Amino acid sequence: NEVLSSNLSCSSLEIRAVNAEISSALDVKLNSPAERVKSLVSKVTCLHSTWNAFNSRLYNLKSVSLSNALS
């Protein structure tokens, strides 16, 4: 359980960091709409990969918990 909670808190910190990045990207006044869109797309892509990493880590934790429960 300790491992589970420490990994989950790490993941939520990652997600919060990405959210902060997106917020700052929205705050920055970029020169052109095209640049703004490009910046947002990169932030969303980053968020998506962080979310995938979080999900795979959660899946691994569930697998480990299940195998520990069965043994």
mmCIF file of the N, C-alpha and C atoms, coordinates in Angstrom:
data_MODEL
# 
_entry.id   MODEL 
# 
loop_
_atom_site.group_PDB 
_atom_site.id 
_atom_site.type_symbol 
_atom_site.label_atom_id 
_atom_site.label_alt_id 
_atom_site.label_comp_id 
_atom_site.label_asym_id 
_atom_site.label_entity_id 
_atom_site.label_seq_id 
_atom_site.pdbx_PDB_ins_code 
_atom_site.Cartn_x 
_atom_site.Cartn_y 
_atom_site.Cartn_z 
_atom_site.occupancy 
_atom_site.B_iso_or_equiv 
_atom_site.pdbx_formal_charge 
_atom_site.auth_seq_id 
_atom_site.auth_comp_id 
_atom_site.auth_asym_id 
_atom_site.auth_atom_id 
_atom_site.pdbx_PDB_model_num 
ATOM 1   N N  . ASN A 1 1  ? 0.819  -1.211  0.000   1.00 0.00 ? 1  ASN A N  1 
ATOM 2   C CA . ASN A 1 1  ? 0.000  0.000   0.000   1.00 0.00 ? 1  ASN A CA 1 
ATOM 3   C C  . ASN A 1 1  ? 0.855  1.265   0.000   1.00 0.00 ? 1  ASN A C  1 
ATOM 4   N N  . GLU A 1 2  ? 1.979  1.222   0.716   1.00 0.00 ? 2  GLU A N  1 
ATOM 5   C CA . GLU A 1 2  ? 2.857  2.383   0.736   1.00 0.00 ? 2  GLU A CA 1 
ATOM 6   C C  . GLU A 1 2  ? 3.400  2.681   -0.654  1.00 0.00 ? 2  GLU A C  1 
ATOM 7   N N  . VAL A 1 3  ? 3.803  1.612   -1.354  1.00 0.00 ? 3  VAL A N  1 
ATOM 8   C CA . VAL A 1 3  ? 4.332  1.773   -2.717  1.00 0.00 ? 3  VAL A CA 1 
ATOM 9   C C  . VAL A 1 3  ? 3.250  2.346   -3.614  1.00 0.00 ? 3  VAL A C  1 
ATOM 10  N N  . LEU A 1 4  ? 2.043  1.813   -3.467  1.00 0.00 ? 4  LEU A N  1 
ATOM 11  C CA . LEU A 1 4  ? 0.908  2.264   -4.275  1.00 0.00 ? 4  LEU A CA 1 
ATOM 12  C C  . LEU A 1 4  ? 0.672  3.754   -4.083  1.00 0.00 ? 4  LEU A C  1 
ATOM 13  N N  . SER A 1 5  ? 0.584  4.210   -2.831  1.00 0.00 ? 5  SER A N  1 
ATOM 14  C CA . SER A 1 5  ? 0.278  5.615   -2.580  1.00 0.00 ? 5  SER A CA 1 
ATOM 15  C C  . SER A 1 5  ? 1.425  6.529   -3.011  1.00 0.00 ? 5  SER A C  1 
ATOM 16  N N  . SER A 1 6  ? 2.680  6.089   -2.841  1.00 0.00 ? 6  SER A N  1 
ATOM 17  C CA . SER A 1 6  ? 3.793  6.949   -3.249  1.00 0.00 ? 6  SER A CA 1 
ATOM 18  C C  . SER A 1 6  ? 3.833  7.093   -4.769  1.00 0.00 ? 6  SER A C  1 
ATOM 19  N N  . ASN A 1 7  ? 3.557  6.003   -5.491  1.00 0.00 ? 7  ASN A N  1 
ATOM 20  C CA . ASN A 1 7  ? 3.541  6.082   -6.954  1.00 0.00 ? 7  ASN A CA 1 
ATOM 21  C C  . ASN A 1 7  ? 2.382  6.932   -7.452  1.00 0.00 ? 7  ASN A C  1 
ATOM 22  N N  . LEU A 1 8  ? 1.234  6.803   -6.809  1.00 0.00 ? 8  LEU A N  1 
ATOM 23  C CA . LEU A 1 8  ? 0.076  7.593   -7.220  1.00 0.00 ? 8  LEU A CA 1 
ATOM 24  C C  . LEU A 1 8  ? 0.305  9.076   -6.966  1.00 0.00 ? 8  LEU A C  1 
ATOM 25  N N  . SER A 1 9  ? 0.904  9.418   -5.820  1.00 0.00 ? 9  SER A N  1 
ATOM 26  C CA . SER A 1 9  ? 1.137  10.829  -5.532  1.00 0.00 ? 9  SER A CA 1 
ATOM 27  C C  . SER A 1 9  ? 2.153  11.401  -6.513  1.00 0.00 ? 9  SER A C  1 
ATOM 28  N N  . CYS A 1 10 ? 3.123  10.582  -6.907  1.00 0.00 ? 10 CYS A N  1 
ATOM 29  C CA . CYS A 1 10 ? 4.092  11.011  -7.911  1.00 0.00 ? 10 CYS A CA 1 
ATOM 30  C C  . CYS A 1 10 ? 3.374  11.322  -9.222  1.00 0.00 ? 10 CYS A C  1 
ATOM 31  N N  . SER A 1 11 ? 2.462  10.448  -9.622  1.00 0.00 ? 11 SER A N  1 
ATOM 32  C CA . SER A 1 11 ? 1.731  10.647  -10.870 1.00 0.00 ? 11 SER A CA 1 
ATOM 33  C C  . SER A 1 11 ? 0.855  11.891  -10.817 1.00 0.00 ? 11 SER A C  1 
ATOM 34  N N  . SER A 1 12 ? 0.187  12.112  -9.686  1.00 0.00 ? 12 SER A N  1 
ATOM 35  C CA . SER A 1 12 ? -0.671 13.285  -9.596  1.00 0.00 ? 12 SER A CA 1 
ATOM 36  C C  . SER A 1 12 ? 0.166  14.561  -9.615  1.00 0.00 ? 12 SER A C  1 
ATOM 37  N N  . LEU A 1 13 ? 1.379  14.490  -9.073  1.00 0.00 ? 13 LEU A N  1 
ATOM 38  C CA . LEU A 1 13 ? 2.283  15.639  -9.151  1.00 0.00 ? 13 LEU A CA 1 
ATOM 39  C C  . LEU A 1 13 ? 2.667  15.917  -10.597 1.00 0.00 ? 13 LEU A C  1 
ATOM 40  N N  . GLU A 1 14 ? 2.931  14.847  -11.365 1.00 0.00 ? 14 GLU A N  1 
ATOM 41  C CA . GLU A 1 14 ? 3.261  15.014  -12.782 1.00 0.00 ? 14 GLU A CA 1 
ATOM 42  C C  . GLU A 1 14 ? 2.108  15.697  -13.508 1.00 0.00 ? 14 GLU A C  1 
ATOM 43  N N  . ILE A 1 15 ? 0.892  15.221  -13.245 1.00 0.00 ? 15 ILE A N  1 
ATOM 44  C CA . ILE A 1 15 ? -0.280 15.784  -13.921 1.00 0.00 ? 15 ILE A CA 1 
ATOM 45  C C  . ILE A 1 15 ? -0.464 17.245  -13.525 1.00 0.00 ? 15 ILE A C  1 
ATOM 46  N N  . ARG A 1 16 ? -0.257 17.560  -12.246 1.00 0.00 ? 16 ARG A N  1 
ATOM 47  C CA . ARG A 1 16 ? -0.369 18.953  -11.804 1.00 0.00 ? 16 ARG A CA 1 
ATOM 48  C C  . ARG A 1 16 ? 0.674  19.829  -12.495 1.00 0.00 ? 16 ARG A C  1 
ATOM 49  N N  . ALA A 1 17 ? 1.870  19.293  -12.667 1.00 0.00 ? 17 ALA A N  1 
ATOM 50  C CA . ALA A 1 17 ? 2.936  20.049  -13.335 1.00 0.00 ? 17 ALA A CA 1 
ATOM 51  C C  . ALA A 1 17 ? 2.550  20.357  -14.777 1.00 0.00 ? 17 ALA A C  1 
ATOM 52  N N  . VAL A 1 18 ? 1.963  19.374  -15.458 1.00 0.00 ? 18 VAL A N  1 
ATOM 53  C CA . VAL A 1 18 ? 1.543  19.586  -16.845 1.00 0.00 ? 18 VAL A CA 1 
ATOM 54  C C  . VAL A 1 18 ? 0.403  20.594  -16.899 1.00 0.00 ? 18 VAL A C  1 
ATOM 55  N N  . ASN A 1 19 ? -0.538 20.505  -15.963 1.00 0.00 ? 19 ASN A N  1 
ATOM 56  C CA . ASN A 1 19 ? -1.636 21.470  -15.909 1.00 0.00 ? 19 ASN A CA 1 
ATOM 57  C C  . ASN A 1 19 ? -1.107 22.884  -15.718 1.00 0.00 ? 19 ASN A C  1 
ATOM 58  N N  . ALA A 1 20 ? -0.102 23.025  -14.870 1.00 0.00 ? 20 ALA A N  1 
ATOM 59  C CA . ALA A 1 20 ? 0.508  24.334  -14.638 1.00 0.00 ? 20 ALA A CA 1 
ATOM 60  C C  . ALA A 1 20 ? 1.162  24.845  -15.916 1.00 0.00 ? 20 ALA A C  1 
ATOM 61  N N  . GLU A 1 21 ? 1.806  23.934  -16.649 1.00 0.00 ? 21 GLU A N  1 
ATOM 62  C CA . GLU A 1 21 ? 2.433  24.311  -17.922 1.00 0.00 ? 21 GLU A CA 1 
ATOM 63  C C  . GLU A 1 21 ? 1.392  24.825  -18.902 1.00 0.00 ? 21 GLU A C  1 
ATOM 64  N N  . ILE A 1 22 ? 0.262  24.111  -18.987 1.00 0.00 ? 22 ILE A N  1 
ATOM 65  C CA . ILE A 1 22 ? -0.801 24.522  -19.909 1.00 0.00 ? 22 ILE A CA 1 
ATOM 66  C C  . ILE A 1 22 ? -1.342 25.887  -19.505 1.00 0.00 ? 22 ILE A C  1 
ATOM 67  N N  . SER A 1 23 ? -1.556 26.096  -18.210 1.00 0.00 ? 23 SER A N  1 
ATOM 68  C CA . SER A 1 23 ? -2.049 27.385  -17.723 1.00 0.00 ? 23 SER A CA 1 
ATOM 69  C C  . SER A 1 23 ? -1.094 28.509  -18.091 1.00 0.00 ? 23 SER A C  1 
ATOM 70  N N  . SER A 1 24 ? 0.202  28.265  -17.903 1.00 0.00 ? 24 SER A N  1 
ATOM 71  C CA . SER A 1 24 ? 1.174  29.308  -18.223 1.00 0.00 ? 24 SER A CA 1 
ATOM 72  C C  . SER A 1 24 ? 1.214  29.565  -19.728 1.00 0.00 ? 24 SER A C  1 
ATOM 73  N N  . ALA A 1 25 ? 1.004  28.508  -20.514 1.00 0.00 ? 25 ALA A N  1 
ATOM 74  C CA . ALA A 1 25 ? 0.976  28.686  -21.971 1.00 0.00 ? 25 ALA A CA 1 
ATOM 75  C C  . ALA A 1 25 ? -0.211 29.556  -22.371 1.00 0.00 ? 25 ALA A C  1 
ATOM 76  N N  . LEU A 1 26 ? -1.325 29.384  -21.668 1.00 0.00 ? 26 LEU A N  1 
ATOM 77  C CA . LEU A 1 26 ? -2.505 30.189  -21.966 1.00 0.00 ? 26 LEU A CA 1 
ATOM 78  C C  . LEU A 1 26 ? -2.297 31.640  -21.541 1.00 0.00 ? 26 LEU A C  1 
ATOM 79  N N  . ASP A 1 27 ? -1.535 31.843  -20.463 1.00 0.00 ? 27 ASP A N  1 
ATOM 80  C CA . ASP A 1 27 ? -1.294 33.194  -19.953 1.00 0.00 ? 27 ASP A CA 1 
ATOM 81  C C  . ASP A 1 27 ? -0.363 33.996  -20.858 1.00 0.00 ? 27 ASP A C  1 
ATOM 82  N N  . VAL A 1 28 ? 0.595  33.304  -21.458 1.00 0.00 ? 28 VAL A N  1 
ATOM 83  C CA . VAL A 1 28 ? 1.573  33.994  -22.303 1.00 0.00 ? 28 VAL A CA 1 
ATOM 84  C C  . VAL A 1 28 ? 0.882  34.528  -23.555 1.00 0.00 ? 28 VAL A C  1 
ATOM 85  N N  . LYS A 1 29 ? 1.128  35.782  -23.835 1.00 0.00 ? 29 LYS A N  1 
ATOM 86  C CA . LYS A 1 29 ? 0.543  36.387  -25.036 1.00 0.00 ? 29 LYS A CA 1 
ATOM 87  C C  . LYS A 1 29 ? 1.509  36.149  -26.202 1.00 0.00 ? 29 LYS A C  1 
ATOM 88  N N  . LEU A 1 30 ? 1.159  35.204  -27.049 1.00 0.00 ? 30 LEU A N  1 
ATOM 89  C CA . LEU A 1 30 ? 2.027  34.890  -28.181 1.00 0.00 ? 30 LEU A CA 1 
ATOM 90  C C  . LEU A 1 30 ? 1.705  35.817  -29.349 1.00 0.00 ? 30 LEU A C  1 
ATOM 91  N N  . ASN A 1 31 ? 2.683  35.943  -30.255 1.00 0.00 ? 31 ASN A N  1 
ATOM 92  C CA . ASN A 1 31 ? 2.562  36.916  -31.339 1.00 0.00 ? 31 ASN A CA 1 
ATOM 93  C C  . ASN A 1 31 ? 1.425  36.626  -32.305 1.00 0.00 ? 31 ASN A C  1 
ATOM 94  N N  . SER A 1 32 ? 1.273  35.369  -32.688 1.00 0.00 ? 32 SER A N  1 
ATOM 95  C CA . SER A 1 32 ? 0.250  35.057  -33.684 1.00 0.00 ? 32 SER A CA 1 
ATOM 96  C C  . SER A 1 32 ? -0.617 33.901  -33.224 1.00 0.00 ? 32 SER A C  1 
ATOM 97  N N  . PRO A 1 33 ? -1.850 33.831  -33.743 1.00 0.00 ? 33 PRO A N  1 
ATOM 98  C CA . PRO A 1 33 ? -2.728 32.708  -33.410 1.00 0.00 ? 33 PRO A CA 1 
ATOM 99  C C  . PRO A 1 33 ? -2.089 31.360  -33.759 1.00 0.00 ? 33 PRO A C  1 
ATOM 100 N N  . ALA A 1 34 ? -1.340 31.308  -34.862 1.00 0.00 ? 34 ALA A N  1 
ATOM 101 C CA . ALA A 1 34 ? -0.700 30.054  -35.272 1.00 0.00 ? 34 ALA A CA 1 
ATOM 102 C C  . ALA A 1 34 ? 0.286  29.581  -34.206 1.00 0.00 ? 34 ALA A C  1 
ATOM 103 N N  . GLU A 1 35 ? 1.060  30.513  -33.660 1.00 0.00 ? 35 GLU A N  1 
ATOM 104 C CA . GLU A 1 35 ? 2.017  30.165  -32.600 1.00 0.00 ? 35 GLU A CA 1 
ATOM 105 C C  . GLU A 1 35 ? 1.283  29.691  -31.355 1.00 0.00 ? 35 GLU A C  1 
ATOM 106 N N  . ARG A 1 36 ? 0.181  30.363  -31.036 1.00 0.00 ? 36 ARG A N  1 
ATOM 107 C CA . ARG A 1 36 ? -0.602 30.001  -29.854 1.00 0.00 ? 36 ARG A CA 1 
ATOM 108 C C  . ARG A 1 36 ? -1.135 28.576  -29.996 1.00 0.00 ? 36 ARG A C  1 
ATOM 109 N N  . VAL A 1 37 ? -1.665 28.266  -31.180 1.00 0.00 ? 37 VAL A N  1 
ATOM 110 C CA . VAL A 1 37 ? -2.206 26.928  -31.441 1.00 0.00 ? 37 VAL A CA 1 
ATOM 111 C C  . VAL A 1 37 ? -1.099 25.885  -31.340 1.00 0.00 ? 37 VAL A C  1 
ATOM 112 N N  . LYS A 1 38 ? 0.057  26.202  -31.942 1.00 0.00 ? 38 LYS A N  1 
ATOM 113 C CA . LYS A 1 38 ? 1.188  25.266  -31.911 1.00 0.00 ? 38 LYS A CA 1 
ATOM 114 C C  . LYS A 1 38 ? 1.609  24.985  -30.466 1.00 0.00 ? 38 LYS A C  1 
ATOM 115 N N  . SER A 1 39 ? 1.657  26.033  -29.653 1.00 0.00 ? 39 SER A N  1 
ATOM 116 C CA . SER A 1 39 ? 2.037  25.891  -28.253 1.00 0.00 ? 39 SER A CA 1 
ATOM 117 C C  . SER A 1 39 ? 1.023  25.032  -27.497 1.00 0.00 ? 39 SER A C  1 
ATOM 118 N N  . LEU A 1 40 ? -0.262 25.287  -27.727 1.00 0.00 ? 40 LEU A N  1 
ATOM 119 C CA . LEU A 1 40 ? -1.305 24.510  -27.044 1.00 0.00 ? 40 LEU A CA 1 
ATOM 120 C C  . LEU A 1 40 ? -1.277 23.048  -27.458 1.00 0.00 ? 40 LEU A C  1 
ATOM 121 N N  . VAL A 1 41 ? -1.061 22.802  -28.751 1.00 0.00 ? 41 VAL A N  1 
ATOM 122 C CA . VAL A 1 41 ? -1.001 21.419  -29.233 1.00 0.00 ? 41 VAL A CA 1 
ATOM 123 C C  . VAL A 1 41 ? 0.139  20.676  -28.542 1.00 0.00 ? 41 VAL A C  1 
ATOM 124 N N  . SER A 1 42 ? 1.285  21.324  -28.404 1.00 0.00 ? 42 SER A N  1 
ATOM 125 C CA . SER A 1 42 ? 2.410  20.657  -27.742 1.00 0.00 ? 42 SER A CA 1 
ATOM 126 C C  . SER A 1 42 ? 2.101  20.392  -26.272 1.00 0.00 ? 42 SER A C  1 
ATOM 127 N N  . LYS A 1 43 ? 1.399  21.324  -25.608 1.00 0.00 ? 43 LYS A N  1 
ATOM 128 C CA . LYS A 1 43 ? 1.043  21.123  -24.200 1.00 0.00 ? 43 LYS A CA 1 
ATOM 129 C C  . LYS A 1 43 ? 0.048  19.975  -24.055 1.00 0.00 ? 43 LYS A C  1 
ATOM 130 N N  . VAL A 1 44 ? -0.935 19.913  -24.945 1.00 0.00 ? 44 VAL A N  1 
ATOM 131 C CA . VAL A 1 44 ? -1.935 18.846  -24.880 1.00 0.00 ? 44 VAL A CA 1 
ATOM 132 C C  . VAL A 1 44 ? -1.287 17.495  -25.164 1.00 0.00 ? 44 VAL A C  1 
ATOM 133 N N  . THR A 1 45 ? -0.352 17.468  -26.119 1.00 0.00 ? 45 THR A N  1 
ATOM 134 C CA . THR A 1 45 ? 0.375  16.232  -26.422 1.00 0.00 ? 45 THR A CA 1 
ATOM 135 C C  . THR A 1 45 ? 1.151  15.774  -25.197 1.00 0.00 ? 45 THR A C  1 
ATOM 136 N N  . CYS A 1 46 ? 1.764  16.725  -24.514 1.00 0.00 ? 46 CYS A N  1 
ATOM 137 C CA . CYS A 1 46 ? 2.508  16.425  -23.290 1.00 0.00 ? 46 CYS A CA 1 
ATOM 138 C C  . CYS A 1 46 ? 1.568  15.870  -22.225 1.00 0.00 ? 46 CYS A C  1 
ATOM 139 N N  . LEU A 1 47 ? 0.406  16.492  -22.070 1.00 0.00 ? 47 LEU A N  1 
ATOM 140 C CA . LEU A 1 47 ? -0.582 16.028  -21.095 1.00 0.00 ? 47 LEU A CA 1 
ATOM 141 C C  . LEU A 1 47 ? -1.042 14.618  -21.432 1.00 0.00 ? 47 LEU A C  1 
ATOM 142 N N  . HIS A 1 48 ? -1.256 14.367  -22.724 1.00 0.00 ? 48 HIS A N  1 
ATOM 143 C CA . HIS A 1 48 ? -1.713 13.050  -23.171 1.00 0.00 ? 48 HIS A CA 1 
ATOM 144 C C  . HIS A 1 48 ? -0.683 11.979  -22.837 1.00 0.00 ? 48 HIS A C  1 
ATOM 145 N N  . SER A 1 49 ? 0.597  12.259  -23.087 1.00 0.00 ? 49 SER A N  1 
ATOM 146 C CA . SER A 1 49 ? 1.631  11.260  -22.793 1.00 0.00 ? 49 SER A CA 1 
ATOM 147 C C  . SER A 1 49 ? 1.777  11.053  -21.286 1.00 0.00 ? 49 SER A C  1 
ATOM 148 N N  . THR A 1 50 ? 1.598  12.131  -20.510 1.00 0.00 ? 50 THR A N  1 
ATOM 149 C CA . THR A 1 50 ? 1.639  11.999  -19.049 1.00 0.00 ? 50 THR A CA 1 
ATOM 150 C C  . THR A 1 50 ? 0.481  11.135  -18.571 1.00 0.00 ? 50 THR A C  1 
ATOM 151 N N  . TRP A 1 51 ? -0.699 11.355  -19.158 1.00 0.00 ? 51 TRP A N  1 
ATOM 152 C CA . TRP A 1 51 ? -1.881 10.574  -18.795 1.00 0.00 ? 51 TRP A CA 1 
ATOM 153 C C  . TRP A 1 51 ? -1.667 9.097   -19.133 1.00 0.00 ? 51 TRP A C  1 
ATOM 154 N N  . ASN A 1 52 ? -1.075 8.815   -20.297 1.00 0.00 ? 52 ASN A N  1 
ATOM 155 C CA . ASN A 1 52 ? -0.798 7.424   -20.678 1.00 0.00 ? 52 ASN A CA 1 
ATOM 156 C C  . ASN A 1 52 ? 0.187  6.779   -19.709 1.00 0.00 ? 52 ASN A C  1 
ATOM 157 N N  . ALA A 1 53 ? 1.212  7.531   -19.327 1.00 0.00 ? 53 ALA A N  1 
ATOM 158 C CA . ALA A 1 53 ? 2.197  7.018   -18.371 1.00 0.00 ? 53 ALA A CA 1 
ATOM 159 C C  . ALA A 1 53 ? 1.525  6.724   -17.032 1.00 0.00 ? 53 ALA A C  1 
ATOM 160 N N  . PHE A 1 54 ? 0.643  7.616   -16.617 1.00 0.00 ? 54 PHE A N  1 
ATOM 161 C CA . PHE A 1 54 ? -0.097 7.434   -15.365 1.00 0.00 ? 54 PHE A CA 1 
ATOM 162 C C  . PHE A 1 54 ? -0.948 6.164   -15.427 1.00 0.00 ? 54 PHE A C  1 
ATOM 163 N N  . ASN A 1 55 ? -1.667 5.977   -16.535 1.00 0.00 ? 55 ASN A N  1 
ATOM 164 C CA . ASN A 1 55 ? -2.524 4.798   -16.686 1.00 0.00 ? 55 ASN A CA 1 
ATOM 165 C C  . ASN A 1 55 ? -1.721 3.507   -16.691 1.00 0.00 ? 55 ASN A C  1 
ATOM 166 N N  . SER A 1 56 ? -0.583 3.494   -17.389 1.00 0.00 ? 56 SER A N  1 
ATOM 167 C CA . SER A 1 56 ? 0.216  2.268   -17.433 1.00 0.00 ? 56 SER A CA 1 
ATOM 168 C C  . SER A 1 56 ? 0.814  1.971   -16.059 1.00 0.00 ? 56 SER A C  1 
ATOM 169 N N  . ARG A 1 57 ? 1.201  3.010   -15.336 1.00 0.00 ? 57 ARG A N  1 
ATOM 170 C CA . ARG A 1 57 ? 1.732  2.816   -13.987 1.00 0.00 ? 57 ARG A CA 1 
ATOM 171 C C  . ARG A 1 57 ? 0.637  2.264   -13.070 1.00 0.00 ? 57 ARG A C  1 
ATOM 172 N N  . LEU A 1 58 ? -0.566 2.799   -13.207 1.00 0.00 ? 58 LEU A N  1 
ATOM 173 C CA . LEU A 1 58 ? -1.697 2.328   -12.405 1.00 0.00 ? 58 LEU A CA 1 
ATOM 174 C C  . LEU A 1 58 ? -1.994 0.865   -12.714 1.00 0.00 ? 58 LEU A C  1 
ATOM 175 N N  . TYR A 1 59 ? -1.947 0.516   -13.998 1.00 0.00 ? 59 TYR A N  1 
ATOM 176 C CA . TYR A 1 59 ? -2.187 -0.872  -14.416 1.00 0.00 ? 59 TYR A CA 1 
ATOM 177 C C  . TYR A 1 59 ? -1.140 -1.806  -13.804 1.00 0.00 ? 59 TYR A C  1 
ATOM 178 N N  . ASN A 1 60 ? 0.128  -1.379  -13.846 1.00 0.00 ? 60 ASN A N  1 
ATOM 179 C CA . ASN A 1 60 ? 1.212  -2.183  -13.263 1.00 0.00 ? 60 ASN A CA 1 
ATOM 180 C C  . ASN A 1 60 ? 1.017  -2.358  -11.762 1.00 0.00 ? 60 ASN A C  1 
ATOM 181 N N  . LEU A 1 61 ? 0.589  -1.289  -11.095 1.00 0.00 ? 61 LEU A N  1 
ATOM 182 C CA . LEU A 1 61 ? 0.361  -1.364  -9.650  1.00 0.00 ? 61 LEU A CA 1 
ATOM 183 C C  . LEU A 1 61 ? -0.766 -2.334  -9.324  1.00 0.00 ? 61 LEU A C  1 
ATOM 184 N N  . LYS A 1 62 ? -1.826 -2.303  -10.134 1.00 0.00 ? 62 LYS A N  1 
ATOM 185 C CA . LYS A 1 62 ? -2.944 -3.228  -9.920  1.00 0.00 ? 62 LYS A CA 1 
ATOM 186 C C  . LYS A 1 62 ? -2.473 -4.667  -10.115 1.00 0.00 ? 62 LYS A C  1 
ATOM 187 N N  . SER A 1 63 ? -1.662 -4.903  -11.136 1.00 0.00 ? 63 SER A N  1 
ATOM 188 C CA . SER A 1 63 ? -1.146 -6.249  -11.407 1.00 0.00 ? 63 SER A CA 1 
ATOM 189 C C  . SER A 1 63 ? -0.302 -6.747  -10.239 1.00 0.00 ? 63 SER A C  1 
ATOM 190 N N  . VAL A 1 64 ? 0.570  -5.879  -9.734  1.00 0.00 ? 64 VAL A N  1 
ATOM 191 C CA . VAL A 1 64 ? 1.434  -6.248  -8.608  1.00 0.00 ? 64 VAL A CA 1 
ATOM 192 C C  . VAL A 1 64 ? 0.586  -6.536  -7.374  1.00 0.00 ? 64 VAL A C  1 
ATOM 193 N N  . SER A 1 65 ? -0.406 -5.676  -7.122  1.00 0.00 ? 65 SER A N  1 
ATOM 194 C CA . SER A 1 65 ? -1.280 -5.872  -5.958  1.00 0.00 ? 65 SER A CA 1 
ATOM 195 C C  . SER A 1 65 ? -2.027 -7.188  -6.064  1.00 0.00 ? 65 SER A C  1 
ATOM 196 N N  . LEU A 1 66 ? -2.501 -7.499  -7.263  1.00 0.00 ? 66 LEU A N  1 
ATOM 197 C CA . LEU A 1 66 ? -3.256 -8.734  -7.482  1.00 0.00 ? 66 LEU A CA 1 
ATOM 198 C C  . LEU A 1 66 ? -2.360 -9.950  -7.268  1.00 0.00 ? 66 LEU A C  1 
ATOM 199 N N  . SER A 1 67 ? -1.151 -9.919  -7.830  1.00 0.00 ? 67 SER A N  1 
ATOM 200 C CA . SER A 1 67 ? -0.249 -11.069 -7.674  1.00 0.00 ? 67 SER A CA 1 
ATOM 201 C C  . SER A 1 67 ? 0.176  -11.237 -6.215  1.00 0.00 ? 67 SER A C  1 
ATOM 202 N N  . ASN A 1 68 ? 0.331  -10.122 -5.499  1.00 0.00 ? 68 ASN A N  1 
ATOM 203 C CA . ASN A 1 68 ? 0.669  -10.203 -4.069  1.00 0.00 ? 68 ASN A CA 1 
ATOM 204 C C  . ASN A 1 68 ? -0.488 -10.793 -3.272  1.00 0.00 ? 68 ASN A C  1 
ATOM 205 N N  . ALA A 1 69 ? -1.702 -10.417 -3.644  1.00 0.00 ? 69 ALA A N  1 
ATOM 206 C CA . ALA A 1 69 ? -2.886 -10.913 -2.937  1.00 0.00 ? 69 ALA A CA 1 
ATOM 207 C C  . ALA A 1 69 ? -3.056 -12.416 -3.164  1.00 0.00 ? 69 ALA A C  1 
ATOM 208 N N  . LEU A 1 70 ? -2.697 -12.868 -4.368  1.00 0.00 ? 70 LEU A N  1 
ATOM 209 C CA . LEU A 1 70 ? -2.868 -14.280 -4.705  1.00 0.00 ? 70 LEU A CA 1 
ATOM 210 C C  . LEU A 1 70 ? -1.780 -15.162 -4.099  1.00 0.00 ? 70 LEU A C  1 
ATOM 211 N N  . SER A 1 71 ? -0.621 -14.584 -3.834  1.00 0.00 ? 71 SER A N  1 
ATOM 212 C CA . SER A 1 71 ? 0.490  -15.409 -3.320  1.00 0.00 ? 71 SER A CA 1 
ATOM 213 C C  . SER A 1 71 ? 0.437  -15.568 -1.802  1.00 0.00 ? 71 SER A C  1 
# 
